[in-house]
Structure formats: structure tokens, C-alpha cells
Amino acid sequence: MRQVGEMAGSDTTRRRDEIAAGLARVERRITDACERAGRERGEVTLIAVTKTYPASDVRLLRDLGVRDMGENRDQEAAAKAAECQDLPLTWHFVGQLQTNKVRSVVSYADVIHSVDRPRLVEAISREAVKQERRIGCLVQVALDDDPARGGARPADVPGLADLLEQAPGVWLGGVMAVAPLGEESGPAFARLRDLAAAVRERHPRATTVSAGMSDDLGEAVAHGATHVRVGTALLGRRKPFVR
């Protein structure tokens, strides 16, 4: 009869194999997209979006060489970051952020991808200074007219970038966007590429373009993405997160 420890070890090995296989497929897709675009593979960072997956998956990902983790819900992210604080990871907060969650998010996030309004810039800056941290911030761009998905209007992006560049406790990384629903991602990512270029003209160090997920990472890489945010293609179908 198998012991509990043996069963747990078998489950861990099976899950590691699943994640390794997913990672290999995603890496091949990124590499192929880079080759088609005439880019080097090293120009694109893979962010493993671990929302709804357990901290044990984060540890397996790190063992497999992935160090950038993405989360979009503070309650889950804070618990997971605390559980994995012994690991050398970069935590990316990629979901919409309310000002009442800023204190918590600033305590663990290294980069916040969803800055879309001046009030949020002020709140992040104030809290980062208070906690003696320096937080990377990306301006989230709304590529559609759906306010529920977050993001600043394209016309407001330069002003937000200027605010971030001047704010204490933060540094301006670049821009982020989610492809609009019901629209070809290529033209949308082309618009993001042009906005990113305009931001870089004013702020040359703001080189990050965070775009592309499981279904459209190839189009994102083709249009200049430096970071892709992948969950399902890497880790499989999501299950409810349990603390």
C-alpha cells in the first residue's frame, strides 16, 4: 500500500511534468514568433500568470527557470507572495487596482501593470515612499471603449506617463494593454506599439510593452511586446483558488 508521502510525491512529479510540457510549448511559440518578427528570444519576458493556481505551482515554475509571476487579485496575490517570499521572484500585479488595495499591493508587487488614472499614481507613489519601496509602473491603455476592463484613453497616456516619471517611489516602465474583445488583436497591438513609441520619445527608459496572453501572444510579439502574460497555455485550465 502506498504511503501518503509517496502519493504526494507522485502528484508533485506529475504536476511538474505538466507544467514543464506547457512551458516548452509556450517557449516554442514565443521563439517562433520572435523568429518571424526578426527579433531575439531574449527581447521577450514571459510572465507566468498564476492567478487561481496554488503557491506550489509557483515553486515548480521557479524550479523550471521562470521568475516573473503575474497576479490580478490582491487577496490571492498577497497570500501567495508571502508563502513564496523565500524565492527570488519578480511579482507583477496585472489586474485592475482600486486605491483601497494600493497599500497591500505595494507591499509585494515589483511592477504594477494597471496604472490608468492620476489618483492611482498618487496613491501608489505615496504608499511606496511610506514603505520605502520603488515600484515599477506601466500605463494601462484602453484599446476599446469598455470601462469595465480598465485602462486610460490613448489621449491621456502621455500625461499619465509624465506623472509617473515625476512621482517619487515609482519608476515608469512603459505601457500595457489587453486586446479588445471581438476585434483582431493585430491592429489593436499596432496601436499600442505606436503609443509605446510616443511614450519612449518623451521617456527613453520606458521600454516595456506588456501585451499578449495565451491566445494572442504571437501577434503581440510581432508588434513589439517585451512582456507576454500567459496563464492557461502554461498552467492549464484554472481551478478555484483556496487559501
C-alpha positions in Angstrom: 0.0 0.0 0.0 1.4 3.4 -1.0 2.1 5.8 1.8 0.7 9.4 1.9 4.2 10.9 1.3 4.6 8.7 -1.8 1.3 9.8 -3.2 2.1 13.4 -2.6 5.5 13.0 -4.3 3.8 11.3 -7.3 1.3 14.2 -7.6 4.1 16.7 -7.5 6.1 14.9 -10.1 3.0 14.7 -12.4 2.3 18.4 -11.9 5.9 19.3 -12.6 5.8 17.3 -15.8 2.5 19.0 -16.9 4.0 22.5 -16.2 7.2 21.6 -18.0 5.3 20.5 -21.0 3.2 23.7 -21.0 6.3 25.8 -20.6 8.0 24.0 -23.5 5.0 24.7 -25.8 4.8 28.4 -24.8 8.6 28.8 -25.2 8.4 27.4 -28.7 5.5 29.8 -29.6 7.5 32.8 -28.3 10.6 31.7 -30.1 8.8 31.1 -33.4 7.0 34.5 -33.1 10.4 36.2 -32.4 11.9 34.5 -35.5 9.0 35.6 -37.7 9.4 39.2 -36.4 13.2 39.2 -36.8 13.6 39.6 -33.0 15.8 37.8 -30.5 14.2 35.5 -28.0 15.8 37.4 -25.2 13.8 40.5 -26.1 10.6 39.0 -24.7 10.0 38.2 -21.0 7.5 35.5 -20.1 5.2 36.4 -17.1 3.5 33.3 -15.7 0.0 34.4 -14.7 -0.5 32.3 -11.6 -4.0 33.6 -10.6 -6.1 30.7 -9.2 -3.1 28.4 -9.2 -1.5 27.4 -5.9 1.8 28.5 -4.5 3.1 25.0 -5.2 2.8 25.8 -8.9 4.8 29.0 -8.4 7.6 26.9 -6.8 7.6 24.5 -9.7 7.7 27.3 -12.2 10.7 28.8 -10.4 12.4 25.4 -10.4 11.9 25.3 -14.2 13.5 28.7 -14.6 10.6 31.1 -14.6 11.0 34.0 -12.2 8.3 36.5 -13.3 4.9 35.8 -11.8 1.6 37.7 -12.5 -1.4 38.1 -10.3 -4.6 40.2 -10.7 -6.4 39.8 -7.3 -4.8 41.3 -4.2 -6.1 38.8 -1.6 -4.8 35.9 -3.6 -1.6 37.6 -4.6 -0.7 38.8 -1.1 -1.1 35.3 0.4 0.9 33.7 -2.4 3.7 36.2 -2.3 4.0 35.7 1.4 4.2 32.0 1.0 6.8 32.3 -1.6 8.9 35.1 -0.1 11.9 32.8 0.1 12.1 32.6 -3.7 13.9 35.1 -5.9 10.8 36.2 -7.9 9.5 39.3 -9.6 5.8 39.9 -8.9 3.7 41.7 -11.5 0.3 42.9 -10.5 -1.7 42.8 -13.8 -5.3 43.3 -12.7 -7.4 46.4 -12.2 -6.3 48.2 -9.0 -8.6 50.1 -6.6 -6.9 52.7 -4.4 -8.0 50.9 -1.2 -5.8 48.0 -2.2 -2.7 50.0 -3.0 -1.1 49.6 0.4 -1.3 45.8 0.2 -0.2 45.6 -3.4 2.8 47.9 -2.9 4.0 45.6 -0.1 4.8 42.8 -2.5 4.5 43.8 -6.2 7.6 44.8 -8.0 5.7 46.0 -11.1 2.1 47.3 -11.4 0.8 47.0 -14.9 -2.6 48.6 -14.5 -2.0 52.3 -13.7 -4.8 54.2 -15.6 -5.6 57.4 -13.7 -3.8 60.2 -11.8 -5.4 59.3 -8.4 -3.8 55.9 -8.7 -0.4 57.4 -9.5 -0.6 59.5 -6.4 -1.8 56.6 -4.2 1.0 54.3 -5.4 3.6 56.9 -5.0 2.6 57.9 -1.5 2.5 54.3 -0.3 5.8 53.4 -2.0 7.5 56.2 -0.2 5.9 55.2 3.1 7.1 51.6 2.7 10.5 52.7 1.3 10.0 50.8 -1.9 10.4 51.7 -5.5 7.7 50.2 -7.7 7.7 49.9 -11.5 4.5 51.2 -13.1 3.1 50.7 -16.6 0.3 52.9 -18.0 -2.6 50.6 -19.0 -4.1 51.7 -22.3 -7.7 51.1 -23.1 -7.7 49.8 -26.7 -11.5 49.6 -26.7 -14.4 51.6 -25.1 -15.1 49.1 -22.3 -14.5 50.8 -19.0 -15.0 47.5 -17.1 -11.7 46.3 -18.5 -9.7 49.3 -17.2 -7.2 51.5 -19.0 -6.6 55.1 -19.8 -7.8 56.6 -23.1 -5.0 56.9 -25.6 -5.1 60.7 -25.4 -4.5 60.5 -21.7 -1.5 58.2 -21.8 1.3 60.8 -22.3 0.1 62.8 -19.3 0.0 59.7 -17.1 3.4 58.8 -18.2 4.7 62.3 -17.3 3.1 62.0 -13.8 4.8 58.6 -13.2 8.1 59.9 -14.4 8.0 62.7 -11.8 6.4 60.8 -8.9 8.7 59.7 -6.0 8.8 56.0 -5.1 8.0 54.7 -8.6 9.6 54.4 -12.0 7.9 54.5 -15.4 8.3 51.2 -17.2 6.2 51.7 -20.3 2.7 50.6 -21.3 0.3 47.7 -21.0 -2.9 46.7 -22.8 -5.3 43.8 -23.2 -6.6 43.1 -26.7 -10.2 44.3 -27.2 -12.9 41.6 -27.2 -14.3 40.9 -30.7 -11.5 42.6 -32.5 -8.5 41.3 -34.4 -5.6 41.7 -32.0 -3.0 42.6 -34.6 -4.4 46.1 -35.4 -5.0 46.7 -31.7 -1.4 45.8 -30.8 -0.2 48.0 -33.6 -2.0 51.0 -31.9 -0.3 50.0 -28.7 3.1 49.9 -30.4 2.6 53.4 -31.7 1.6 54.7 -28.3 4.6 53.0 -26.7 6.9 54.7 -29.2 5.3 58.1 -28.4 5.9 57.4 -24.7 9.6 56.4 -25.4 10.2 59.6 -27.3 9.4 61.6 -24.1 10.8 59.0 -21.7 13.5 56.9 -23.3 13.9 54.4 -20.4 10.2 53.4 -20.7 10.8 50.5 -22.9 8.3 47.9 -21.6 5.4 46.9 -23.8 3.2 44.4 -21.8 0.8 42.7 -24.3 -0.3 39.3 -25.3 -1.8 36.4 -23.5 -2.3 32.7 -24.2 -4.4 33.2 -27.3 -2.6 36.2 -28.9 1.0 36.2 -27.7 2.3 35.7 -31.3 0.5 38.9 -32.6 1.8 40.8 -29.5 5.4 39.8 -30.2 5.0 40.7 -33.9 4.0 44.2 -32.7 6.8 44.8 -30.3 5.7 43.3 -27.0 8.6 42.9 -24.5 6.5 41.1 -21.9 3.7 38.5 -22.5 1.3 37.4 -19.8 0.5 33.7 -20.1 -1.6 31.6 -17.7 -3.8 28.9 -19.3 -1.4 27.9 -22.1 1.3 27.5 -19.5 -0.6 26.0 -16.5 -3.8 24.5 -17.9 -7.4 25.1 -17.1 -7.8 27.2 -14.0 -9.3 25.9 -10.7 -10.7 27.9 -7.8 -8.1 29.3 -5.6 -8.2 28.1 -2.0 -6.1 29.7 0.8 
